[in-house]
Amino acid sequence: MSTYKYEYDGRTRWDWMMALAETIQRISYFSNNTEHQREWHVREQRRYNMHPVIQKAVMLAPPLDWHNLVLEWPHISISSDTSKIAYTRNEQHGIDDRQTATSVGKYITRHFPTLRDHQVRDLCGMYGASTFKISHSMEEMIDLLQRGPRSCMVFDDNADDYMADEGHPYRVYDPALGWGLAVRIMGCSIDGRALVNEKSKSFVRSYRRNEGGYSGADEELQSWLTDQGYRHRGGWDLGTRLRYIPFKKYGQDMPTAPYIDGQNRQVSVDEYTKTLIIDDDGNWCCDLTNGEAQEVSMCRCPDCNDTVDEDDLNSTYDGNGDAVCNSCIENEYYYAHGRNGYEYYIHGNDMVEVNGNYYHNDYIYQNGIVELYDGDYAELDDTVCIDGDYYMHDDERIVNCEDTGEYALIDDCWQCRISGNWYIHDEPVRLCDISTQDEITIHEDEVHRYESDIASYDPIIDACLFQIEGA
């Protein structure tokens, strides 16, 4: 008789944890039951990435309770010592936006009791306190870039990926023109980086090491830069200068150019100062990853088919739709709330309007908007849900029932003639008007007002009543 030997698979367990986190988001978006939504957990997921030490620990040993580990959503502590882990202790703390900070060692020991002492020690050493620095040396900046988080600008200094004669495209970020590279160092590893400009005292984008692929924003480095007086901008200021490093292609001088993060990517060449100037009307666009810039050219708007300058195109559908011209934006598109609460331009056929605000109709529920039973739309807080259909609070078709404290359709309820209250479950007491023989319903709480065997005159309803026998 053979026995099955269980072999722990850290990669599979990690995938389960990420799937649970995604499921929590989906339930929050689509569930009508507020008890199941856990909006606070979605908030934490948007704010922070799970602390990298957790993934490392999961690969080494099974967590004691991986469901609870995901619910606590441990991350790098931002408000206190950044060498610590911050987590949400329980549901109420999540609702109150209250996190608890503790040491890396204490946290992973609680959740991973089978880790050996040397493994805990190595993890603590790997993810202890971060240090920060800003380099203003070109050679050091490129070295730090190459050893840091991956991006389209990280490749060998002498690679064939780009055309410049003078090396890495990053060399255009000349420290003499105010450029520097801020890094976050964990042990011997460059785990975060952000290009900074000293003249504008700003940064546009940060990168956090992610061995699995795409490098997201490094919140810890951004927080440190903010403390140092740097501003997080959507793009580099117009007029900002970069070094001009020309190379020949097709017999023409072309500028070496990195992929410029942010909104302002066009540059013009100043031959006199040998610099590139970030310029709305520049004739080169730095949006390639091979070290080249491309000349700004005319193109067609996919909506109206007009020929326009590329600079006149606008992103739509959170960057997932066609880029359309200014005229189409003004006449056909609306700036609406959409995916994950972000605002972006969408076509008028794909939006709904509620109280003067516009919403992408694919993401109305994420933004607190619901479709009413009659096809109109309203804010969730202004409605009630009855059997899966939404009604406005003041809709004449619904009533608030005295016996349940909940709303119900008026056709499913009855009204007490004395108190005016509505009921859905309590059975009515039926009385008869002696003069008209009309049946009148009242709640049993009102029966004491009458003698069942003697007709009574009730001034409230101006009728003589007696209880119907057997009612």
VENJO-V601480 format. One record per residue. N is the residue number from 1. SS is DSSP state (H for helix, E for strand, C for the rest). D_LAST is the distance of its C-alpha to the last C-alpha in Angstrom with 2 decimals. Layout:
# VENJO-V601480
N_SS_D_LAST ; N_SS_D_LAST
This chain:
# VENJO-V601480
1_C_73.10 ; 2_C_72.99 ; 3_C_70.89 ; 4_C_69.43 ; 5_C_70.82 ; 6_C_68.57 ; 7_C_70.44 ; 8_C_68.89 ; 9_C_69.04 ; 10_H_68.92 ; 11_H_68.85 ; 12_H_65.78 ; 13_H_64.00 ; 14_H_64.85 ; 15_H_63.50 ; 16_H_60.20 ; 17_H_60.03 ; 18_H_60.70 ; 19_H_58.12 ; 20_H_55.50 ; 21_H_56.49 ; 22_H_56.12 ; 23_H_52.71 ; 24_H_51.50 ; 25_H_52.67 ; 26_H_50.93 ; 27_H_47.60 ; 28_H_47.99 ; 29_H_48.67 ; 30_H_46.00 ; 31_C_43.07 ; 32_C_40.01 ; 33_C_39.14 ; 34_H_41.04 ; 35_H_40.99 ; 36_H_43.22 ; 37_C_45.56 ; 38_C_48.15 ; 39_H_49.64 ; 40_H_51.90 ; 41_H_53.58 ; 42_H_54.28 ; 43_H_55.80 ; 44_H_58.09 ; 45_H_59.15 ; 46_H_60.14 ; 47_H_62.04 ; 48_C_64.00 ; 49_C_65.37 ; 50_C_64.86 ; 51_C_67.84 ; 52_H_70.64 ; 53_H_71.28 ; 54_H_67.93 ; 55_H_69.02 ; 56_H_72.36 ; 57_H_70.72 ; 58_H_68.29 ; 59_H_71.35 ; 60_H_72.88 ; 61_C_70.02 ; 62_C_66.29 ; 63_C_64.04 ; 64_C_62.01 ; 65_C_58.70 ; 66_H_59.35 ; 67_H_55.71 ; 68_H_55.80 ; 69_H_59.28 ; 70_H_58.02 ; 71_H_55.08 ; 72_H_57.57 ; 73_C_59.67 ; 74_C_62.97 ; 75_E_65.45 ; 76_E_68.62 ; 77_C_67.99 ; 78_C_68.70 ; 79_C_67.84 ; 80_C_69.87 ; 81_C_72.78 ; 82_C_72.86 ; 83_C_74.24 ; 84_C_70.83 ; 85_E_67.64 ; 86_E_64.47 ; 87_E_61.07 ; 88_C_57.35 ; 89_C_56.40 ; 90_C_52.62 ; 91_H_49.62 ; 92_H_49.28 ; 93_H_53.00 ; 94_H_52.67 ; 95_H_49.97 ; 96_C_52.17 ; 97_C_55.25 ; 98_C_57.05 ; 99_C_59.75 ; 100_E_61.80 ; 101_E_65.56 ; 102_E_67.54 ; 103_C_70.81 ; 104_H_71.24 ; 105_H_72.43 ; 106_H_69.56 ; 107_H_66.94 ; 108_H_68.40 ; 109_H_69.13 ; 110_H_65.44 ; 111_H_64.25 ; 112_C_67.23 ; 113_C_68.17 ; 114_C_70.38 ; 115_C_72.71 ; 116_C_76.19 ; 117_H_77.78 ; 118_H_80.29 ; 119_H_77.59 ; 120_H_75.64 ; 121_H_78.93 ; 122_H_79.79 ; 123_H_76.40 ; 124_H_76.66 ; 125_H_80.16 ; 126_H_79.10 ; 127_C_76.16 ; 128_C_77.33 ; 129_C_78.03 ; 130_C_79.01 ; 131_E_82.12 ; 132_E_82.71 ; 133_E_85.74 ; 134_E_86.78 ; 135_E_89.86 ; 136_C_92.20 ; 137_C_94.71 ; 138_H_94.60 ; 139_H_95.68 ; 140_H_93.26 ; 141_H_90.39 ; 142_H_90.95 ; 143_H_91.28 ; 144_H_88.00 ; 145_H_86.36 ; 146_H_87.56 ; 147_H_86.41 ; 148_C_83.00 ; 149_C_79.70 ; 150_C_80.06 ; 151_C_79.89 ; 152_C_81.68 ; 153_C_84.58 ; 154_C_85.30 ; 155_C_88.20 ; 156_C_91.81 ; 157_C_94.11 ; 158_C_96.48 ; 159_C_93.92 ; 160_C_94.26 ; 161_C_90.75 ; 162_C_92.21 ; 163_C_95.33 ; 164_C_96.65 ; 165_C_100.20 ; 166_C_99.49 ; 167_C_96.81 ; 168_C_93.13 ; 169_H_91.21 ; 170_H_89.84 ; 171_H_93.35 ; 172_H_92.42 ; 173_C_90.40 ; 174_C_93.64 ; 175_H_93.39 ; 176_H_96.07 ; 177_H_93.50 ; 178_C_90.92 ; 179_E_89.12 ; 180_E_88.14 ; 181_E_85.99 ; 182_E_83.51 ; 183_E_82.66 ; 184_E_80.48 ; 185_E_82.30 ; 186_E_80.71 ; 187_C_83.52 ; 188_C_85.97 ; 189_E_83.42 ; 190_E_82.90 ; 191_E_79.10 ; 192_E_78.47 ; 193_E_80.46 ; 194_E_80.23 ; 195_E_82.89 ; 196_E_83.45 ; 197_E_85.44 ; 198_C_87.16 ; 199_C_87.90 ; 200_C_84.26 ; 201_C_83.10 ; 202_E_80.36 ; 203_E_79.12 ; 204_E_77.07 ; 205_E_76.05 ; 206_E_76.05 ; 207_E_76.17 ; 208_E_74.89 ; 209_C_76.37 ; 210_C_74.17 ; 211_C_75.92 ; 212_C_73.32 ; 213_C_74.24 ; 214_C_73.16 ; 215_C_74.00 ; 216_C_71.18 ; 217_C_71.53 ; 218_C_72.89 ; 219_H_70.62 ; 220_H_72.85 ; 221_H_75.98 ; 222_H_74.25 ; 223_H_73.08 ; 224_H_76.66 ; 225_H_78.12 ; 226_H_75.74 ; 227_H_76.89 ; 228_C_80.47 ; 229_C_79.79 ; 230_C_79.33 ; 231_E_76.72 ; 232_E_74.59 ; 233_C_75.17 ; 234_C_73.89 ; 235_C_77.49 ; 236_C_81.05 ; 237_C_82.23 ; 238_C_84.11 ; 239_C_87.81 ; 240_C_87.64 ; 241_E_90.79 ; 242_E_91.49 ; 243_E_94.85 ; 244_C_96.25 ; 245_C_97.56 ; 246_E_98.72 ; 247_E_99.46 ; 248_E_100.86 ; 249_E_98.87 ; 250_C_100.16 ; 251_C_102.97 ; 252_E_100.58 ; 253_E_99.82 ; 254_E_96.21 ; 255_E_94.50 ; 256_E_93.34 ; 257_C_89.64 ; 258_C_86.86 ; 259_C_83.25 ; 260_C_82.19 ; 261_C_78.69 ; 262_C_76.48 ; 263_C_76.29 ; 264_C_79.92 ; 265_C_82.00 ; 266_E_84.58 ; 267_E_88.07 ; 268_E_91.32 ; 269_E_94.80 ; 270_E_97.05 ; 271_C_100.49 ; 272_C_102.22 ; 273_C_100.27 ; 274_C_99.56 ; 275_E_95.85 ; 276_E_92.59 ; 277_E_90.37 ; 278_E_86.59 ; 279_C_86.25 ; 280_C_83.52 ; 281_C_86.26 ; 282_C_88.09 ; 283_C_89.45 ; 284_E_88.62 ; 285_E_85.24 ; 286_C_85.01 ; 287_C_82.13 ; 288_C_84.03 ; 289_C_84.41 ; 290_C_87.98 ; 291_C_89.80 ; 292_E_90.23 ; 293_C_88.85 ; 294_E_88.03 ; 295_E_89.06 ; 296_C_86.30 ; 297_C_85.97 ; 298_E_84.06 ; 299_E_81.11 ; 300_E_78.46 ; 301_C_74.95 ; 302_C_72.72 ; 303_C_70.21 ; 304_C_72.47 ; 305_C_75.65 ; 306_C_77.75 ; 307_E_80.71 ; 308_E_80.26 ; 309_E_81.78 ; 310_H_80.12 ; 311_H_79.71 ; 312_H_77.32 ; 313_E_74.85 ; 314_E_71.57 ; 315_C_69.54 ; 316_E_66.05 ; 317_H_63.03 ; 318_H_64.11 ; 319_H_67.48 ; 320_C_66.01 ; 321_C_66.38 ; 322_C_69.38 ; 323_C_71.45 ; 324_E_71.38 ; 325_E_73.49 ; 326_H_72.82 ; 327_H_72.14 ; 328_H_69.34 ; 329_H_67.86 ; 330_H_67.84 ; 331_H_66.38 ; 332_H_64.27 ; 333_E_63.19 ; 334_E_60.93 ; 335_E_61.25 ; 336_E_57.94 ; 337_E_56.20 ; 338_C_56.39 ; 339_H_56.98 ; 340_H_56.62 ; 341_H_56.12 ; 342_C_59.64 ; 343_E_60.46 ; 344_E_62.63 ; 345_E_63.27 ; 346_E_61.14 ; 347_E_61.16 ; 348_H_58.72 ; 349_H_57.20 ; 350_H_56.17 ; 351_E_54.48 ; 352_E_51.34 ; 353_E_51.26 ; 354_E_48.67 ; 355_C_49.17 ; 356_C_52.86 ; 357_E_53.51 ; 358_E_54.46 ; 359_E_53.38 ; 360_E_54.74 ; 361_C_51.92 ; 362_C_52.84 ; 363_C_52.12 ; 364_C_49.30 ; 365_H_47.14 ; 366_H_50.11 ; 367_H_50.25 ; 368_C_46.62 ; 369_E_45.80 ; 370_E_42.94 ; 371_E_42.22 ; 372_E_39.03 ; 373_C_36.76 ; 374_C_38.57 ; 375_C_42.05 ; 376_C_42.97 ; 377_E_44.01 ; 378_E_43.17 ; 379_E_43.93 ; 380_H_41.70 ; 381_H_41.01 ; 382_H_39.53 ; 383_E_36.99 ; 384_E_33.95 ; 385_E_33.61 ; 386_E_30.43 ; 387_C_30.77 ; 388_C_34.53 ; 389_E_34.60 ; 390_E_35.74 ; 391_E_34.39 ; 392_E_35.80 ; 393_C_33.98 ; 394_C_33.54 ; 395_C_32.49 ; 396_C_29.82 ; 397_C_28.29 ; 398_E_27.23 ; 399_E_25.22 ; 400_E_25.31 ; 401_E_22.05 ; 402_C_21.18 ; 403_C_19.77 ; 404_C_22.89 ; 405_C_25.56 ; 406_C_26.64 ; 407_E_26.89 ; 408_E_24.98 ; 409_E_25.03 ; 410_H_22.94 ; 411_H_21.86 ; 412_H_20.23 ; 413_C_18.23 ; 414_E_15.72 ; 415_E_16.53 ; 416_C_15.00 ; 417_C_15.94 ; 418_C_17.07 ; 419_C_19.12 ; 420_C_20.06 ; 421_C_19.72 ; 422_E_19.02 ; 423_E_17.20 ; 424_C_17.71 ; 425_C_16.40 ; 426_C_13.65 ; 427_C_10.15 ; 428_C_8.78 ; 429_E_6.21 ; 430_E_6.04 ; 431_E_8.13 ; 432_E_10.64 ; 433_E_14.36 ; 434_C_15.84 ; 435_C_19.17 ; 436_C_18.43 ; 437_C_15.10 ; 438_C_14.54 ; 439_E_11.25 ; 440_E_11.60 ; 441_E_10.37 ; 442_E_11.24 ; 443_C_11.89 ; 444_H_10.73 ; 445_H_14.38 ; 446_H_14.01 ; 447_H_11.31 ; 448_H_14.38 ; 449_H_15.69 ; 450_C_13.61 ; 451_C_13.45 ; 452_C_10.19 ; 453_C_12.61 ; 454_C_15.08 ; 455_C_15.22 ; 456_E_16.62 ; 457_E_19.04 ; 458_E_18.94 ; 459_C_22.44 ; 460_C_21.57 ; 461_C_19.84 ; 462_C_21.51 ; 463_E_18.59 ; 464_E_17.06 ; 465_E_13.36 ; 466_E_10.82 ; 467_E_7.10 ; 468_C_5.47 ; 469_C_5.52 ; 470_C_3.79 ; 471_C_0.00
